[in-house]
Amino acid sequence: MISINGNVDMLSYPKIDFVWINDLLKDLTDSKLYITLVGRKEDTKTRVRKYKDAIYLWLVLPYQDILAADDTKPIIINTLLEELHRLERYHEIVDVEGLSEGIKERFGKSLNLFTFY
């Protein structure tokens, strides 16, 4: 179970489709993985922590890229894929390689749907 929320500001909020990414990823793992997409100008870093049987990923998106892009979906997916290595220390809870492959596969399929219409 993946649950995604955001910590964004007024400029980045309309650029990030939380419903789309949540629907895309929510059932890729049975592990409790909570991802916060951070789209703010403040200087912060991506980090991960574990609490009880859940993992929390604070995923900092490239703010200026998000603001400049018409379609932020590839930026969000690429940032997530680049930072998944942070979850490897919790390999007993989440299959990082399987998660990465699932994300790539589903994102590729979602792009194909948009291409044909």
C-alpha positions in Angstrom: 0.0 0.0 0.0 1.4 3.3 -1.1 -0.2 6.5 0.1 0.9 9.8 -1.4 0.3 13.3 0.0 2.0 16.7 -0.5 3.7 19.5 1.1 3.4 22.2 -1.6 3.0 25.9 -1.9 0.5 27.9 -3.9 2.7 27.9 -7.0 3.5 24.2 -7.1 0.1 22.9 -6.0 -1.7 23.2 -9.4 1.3 21.5 -11.1 1.2 18.2 -9.2 -1.6 15.7 -9.8 -1.8 13.8 -6.5 -4.8 11.8 -7.6 -3.0 10.5 -10.7 0.1 9.4 -8.9 -1.8 7.9 -6.0 -3.9 5.8 -8.4 -0.8 4.9 -10.4 1.2 3.6 -7.4 -1.2 2.7 -4.6 -1.2 -1.0 -5.0 2.4 -1.7 -6.1 3.4 -3.0 -2.7 1.9 -4.6 0.4 4.3 -2.6 2.6 3.1 0.5 4.2 4.9 3.2 2.3 3.9 6.9 2.8 5.3 9.3 0.3 5.1 13.1 0.8 5.8 15.0 -2.4 7.5 18.3 -1.5 7.2 21.2 -3.9 8.4 24.2 -2.0 11.0 26.8 -2.4 12.5 26.2 1.0 15.8 24.4 1.2 15.1 20.8 2.3 16.4 17.4 1.5 14.9 14.1 0.6 14.9 11.7 3.5 13.4 8.5 4.7 12.4 7.1 8.1 10.8 4.1 9.5 8.2 4.1 12.3 6.9 0.8 13.5 6.0 -1.1 10.4 5.7 1.9 8.0 8.2 3.7 5.9 7.9 7.5 5.3 9.6 9.0 2.3 9.9 12.8 2.2 10.5 13.3 -1.6 11.8 16.7 -2.5 10.9 17.6 -6.1 13.0 20.0 -8.2 11.0 23.1 -7.5 12.0 25.3 -10.4 11.6 22.3 -12.9 8.1 21.7 -11.5 7.1 25.3 -11.9 8.5 25.5 -15.5 7.0 22.2 -16.8 3.7 21.9 -18.5 3.6 18.2 -17.6 5.2 17.4 -14.3 4.5 13.7 -14.3 7.8 12.6 -15.8 9.7 14.9 -13.3 7.8 13.3 -10.4 8.4 9.8 -11.6 12.1 10.3 -12.4 12.7 12.0 -9.0 11.0 9.1 -7.3 13.0 6.5 -9.2 16.2 8.3 -8.5 15.5 8.4 -4.7 14.2 4.8 -4.3 17.7 3.7 -3.3 17.0 5.3 0.1 14.6 2.5 0.8 17.1 -0.2 0.4 18.1 -0.2 4.1 14.5 -1.4 4.7 14.7 -4.3 2.2 13.1 -6.6 4.7 9.9 -4.4 4.5 9.9 -3.3 0.9 11.2 -4.8 -2.4 12.9 -1.7 -3.9 13.8 -3.4 -7.2 10.3 -4.7 -7.7 8.8 -1.4 -6.8 11.1 0.4 -9.3 10.2 -2.0 -12.1 6.5 -1.6 -11.3 6.7 2.1 -11.4 8.5 2.1 -14.7 6.0 -0.3 -16.2 2.9 1.5 -15.0 4.2 5.0 -15.9 5.1 3.7 -19.4 1.6 2.4 -19.9 0.0 5.7 -18.6 2.2 7.6 -21.2 1.0 5.3 -24.0 -2.6 6.0 -23.1 -2.0 9.8 -23.3 -0.1 9.4 -26.6 -2.9 7.7 -28.5 -5.7 10.1 -27.6 
